[in-house]
Amino acid sequence: MGLALFDADGTLFPNPSSESRFIRRLLRKGWIGPRQAWHALAFMARAWPRHGRHTARKNKAYLSGLSVSAVAAEAGAFVEEEIVPLLRPELLERIEAHRREGDVLLLLTGTPEFIAQPLNRHLGMEHVCATRLALNGDRFLPAAPRRHPLGMEKLTLARTLATGLGIPADQWTGYGDSRFDLPLLQRCGRAVAVDPDPTLRHAAEAAGWEILHTSSRRREALSER
C-alpha cells in the first residue's frame, strides 16, 4: 500500500487558482466590500515583515466578518459549477489507478478547506489537508491561516499523515505543478510534475521525474499560436 498525494490548483485543474476564481465570484455577488478590502490591505502591511513574498498567499482577510457557514454553502455551489467541469481527465484517471492499486489518496492543497472539502466530495479521496482559516465562531478573522499547506509545511503535513498510516516516503507518489511543490516532491519515491512551471520543469528534468502534459495545456498552447 502506497500514498498518492495530489495538489489541486494547477494540477487537478488549470490555473488560475480555485481561490482566485472564488474571490471573483464573491466580488460579482457583492460579498466583498470596503470592510474586507480594508482588512486585506492592512494584513499586507502588517504581515509582510514575517511572511515576505508569501504574504499575498497568506492573506485571507478578504473574508473578514463573513459568515463561515454562508461562505461554505457558496463554495459548494462554486465547486460544482466552476471547478468540477475543469478537472483534468488525465488526473482523474491517475486517481482511479491509485485506487485500484489500493493506495491511500490524499488531497493536499493550499486552497481553503471550504473549497477543498466539496471538491473532495466529488473526488472521493480518503484524506483532505487544506488551508484552515482563523475563525471567531461563525465569522472569519483578518488573520493568517492556522494551517497552510505550502512549501515545507506541505511536506510536514504529508509526513504526519504518512507516519500515522505507516507508509514510508519511498512509497509516496506526489503530483504537483509548481516550485512550491518541490520540497514535497523531492521526498516522494515517485514524483510527477503536471504541466510544471519552469522551476519545477527544470528540477523534474534533472531528477528524471515523469512530466505529464495534459490536454488542457495542449489546448492552451494551440490557442496561443
Secondary structure, 3 states (H helix, E strand, C coil): CCEEEECCECCCECCCCHHHHHHHHHHHCCCCCHHHHHHHHHHHHHHHHHHHHHHHHHCCHHHCCCEHHHHHHHHHHHHHHHHHHHCCHHHHHHHHHHHHHCCEEEEEEEEEHHHHHHHHHHHCCCEEEEEECCEECCEECCCCCCECCCCHHHHHHHHHHHHHHCCCHHHEEEEECCHHHHHHHCCCCEEEEECCCHHHHHHHHHHCCEEECCHHHHHHHHHCC
